[in-house]
Amino acid sequence: MGIDGAEEGVELSLLGEEEREEASRGLANGEVEEDEVSTLKRPIGAKDKRNMVLLCILYLIQGVPLGLALGSVPFLLREHLSYSQLATFSLASYPYSLKLLWSPIVDSVYFPSVGRRKSWILPMQFIVGSLMLYISLNVQKLLDDPADNIIELSAVFTSLVFFSATQDIAVDGWALTLLSQDCLSYASTCQTIGLNTGFFASFTVFLALNSEAFSAKWGIPHLSLATYLKFWSVVCYSVTLWLLLFKKEDKEPANDADMSIKAVYKTIWSICKLRHVQILVVVHLVAKIGFAANEAVTSLKMVEKGFKREDLALVVLIDFPFQIMGGWLAAKWSRGDKPLRPWLIAFVPRLLLALVATLIVLWFPKPPISTGFFFFLIVHTVLSSFASTVQFVGISAFHTRVSDPLIGGTYMTLLNTFTNMGGTWPKWFVLKGVDLLTDATCQVADGIHLQTTECVSDHGKAMCKDINGVCITRRDGYYAMSAICMILGVLVLIGFIIPRALKLQALPTSVWRIKME
């Protein structure tokens, strides 16, 4: 990909006139950038280790609601809803991608006696715990008839994701001051470990324990969604109480900058006007197009073809240690002078593995699957998640490096928002596209075919069966959407992402900062 031939020095062509002069002065004076200091190999201190554990726990609390809203609940609803209806529920993930809109409030408004970050983390975690308790008391009613309750389901889980996203803003900002300068690149590793642990606990692990077949096979109690939500509600309350009583936040250093809500919004707008920031935003928005269909639909298609939820959980449990290892390695690889190198390199295996995933769905054998094929699925999952983790940690480490700690929550949120949006905005179009491009008919007696888009869902197939028909899918829109996404992904990667990313990583840290009045 030409990554090893990256240009040395600063690519001043990305900067405006004033920024070029400032960067030139800094280089001429031998300015030592903060990211250069972070490349020194120093042992991790005991305080940093304790704070890393804390960050992992705080990110874990975020991962649990996300695993429910983006993972297990869509799986549970898949048996009753079409892909178009699932697209409506997928809107629940949008607050996590739009949190930039209220992040300046989180950075500006706080109680000094409590701490800038704890002022938001404590109430948000309490609300998340209370919401999960509320859902646990009403979840059975909502899931009994999800088609009629799809709006209420979407609203409840959207609220859950909204408050989790607000907590994330504060945690991201706290990470910039909680860890020492030399360990900042490990903040993304803590995020990976915490988020992934919570996400998979609420996704595949829960789906397995929620499966009656899995419980009967291994002789363990069946875990209901209501019980699971009550457990995590207690965890949220416990962690919140511990933070309130035993964890003190360091006092904010004296600073003459105006930190009012208006000033922070104005500053973030000034950051958004920087040309290199705008280019990075566009890179984020198109970076995940290539594997959008794979991430949104492949798992659903595999379950649709007979892959058991408990087998999926086993695959992910085997894969989890590799994710942690990938996060740790990516953090170390991102500490050099080319922090985006691991992120760029991982594009190639991710695109190739997305193609393999499409072929797996195409040639998926009828159950029961053989041991050899199951082992192949494990290898594919491990490789896919490893590449995904390397990209996530690599780009997060880059964000941590260039963000200004003074408005850390907002700056990190700005960059992470567009990273998340890059994976969120294609999902709705992919799910809609699968339905639109699917040619499904319901064949009834005497060879009569009834055209119906509902034949793509289990609910639609059941309705077809009720009229003594057989649902026949002549063309599955998944394969067309997968091909479209991968072709676009390759073109965008070669023509836009690689050349722009190489220039962005060569810029000095100073040009990413805006001086507050």
QUICORLIN-V163155 format. One record per helix or strand. SS is the DSSP state (A for helix, B for strand). FROM is the first residue (numbers start at 1). LEN is the number of residues. If there is no record, write none. Layout:
# QUICORLIN-V163155
ss:SS from:FROM len:LEN
ss:SS from:FROM len:LEN
This chain:
# QUICORLIN-V163155
ss:A from:3 len:3
ss:A from:12 len:3
ss:A from:17 len:12
ss:A from:34 len:4
ss:A from:46 len:33
ss:A from:83 len:15
ss:A from:100 len:9
ss:A from:118 len:27
ss:A from:150 len:29
ss:A from:181 len:30
ss:A from:212 len:7
ss:A from:225 len:22
ss:A from:261 len:12
ss:A from:275 len:13
ss:A from:289 len:16
ss:A from:309 len:25
ss:A from:341 len:22
ss:A from:371 len:32
ss:A from:405 len:33
ss:B from:439 len:5
ss:A from:445 len:3
ss:B from:449 len:3
ss:A from:453 len:4
ss:A from:458 len:9
ss:B from:470 len:6
ss:A from:477 len:28
ss:A from:509 len:4
